Amino acid sequence: MAGPISKNARREGAKQLTSRWGGAIKMKSVFENGKLRHMAYCEKTGNSARKARDLM
């Protein structure tokens, strides 16, 4: 499991996280409905979630 790292800190790529499918977890920012939202996604499968922990 990931330690106490915020979603914003994970976006910078300071720590390499792997998903349960074996791909790397990357963060991206999506601007929708006038708000900036951070989304985690698996590079291997393309699955996405709000938090990186949901993909682990």
C-alpha positions in Angstrom: 0.0 0.0 0.0 1.0 3.6 -0.5 2.1 5.7 2.4 0.8 9.1 3.3 1.3 10.7 -0.1 -1.2 13.1 -1.4 -2.8 12.8 -4.9 -1.0 16.0 -5.9 2.4 14.7 -4.8 1.9 11.5 -6.7 1.2 13.5 -9.9 4.9 14.7 -9.9 6.1 11.1 -10.2 8.2 11.0 -7.0 7.3 7.4 -6.3 6.7 4.6 -8.8 3.4 2.9 -8.1 2.2 -0.4 -9.8 -1.4 -1.5 -10.3 -2.8 -4.9 -9.5 -2.6 -5.6 -13.3 1.2 -5.0 -13.3 1.2 -1.6 -15.1 2.5 1.6 -13.8 0.0 4.0 -12.2 0.2 7.6 -13.6 -1.8 10.6 -12.5 -3.3 13.2 -14.9 -5.3 16.3 -14.4 -8.7 16.7 -16.1 -10.5 20.1 -16.3 -14.2 19.5 -16.4 -17.2 21.5 -15.2 -15.0 24.4 -14.2 -13.0 22.2 -11.7 -9.5 20.6 -11.9 -9.7 17.0 -11.0 -6.8 14.5 -10.6 -7.3 11.0 -12.0 -5.2 7.9 -11.6 -4.9 5.5 -14.5 -3.0 2.3 -15.3 -0.7 2.5 -18.3 -1.1 -1.2 -19.1 -4.9 -1.6 -19.1 -6.2 1.9 -19.2 -8.3 1.5 -16.1 -8.8 4.8 -14.2 -10.0 5.8 -10.8 -10.1 8.9 -8.6 -7.3 7.7 -6.3 -4.2 5.7 -7.1 -5.0 3.4 -4.1 -8.1 2.2 -5.9 -6.0 0.7 -8.6 -3.6 -1.2 -6.3 
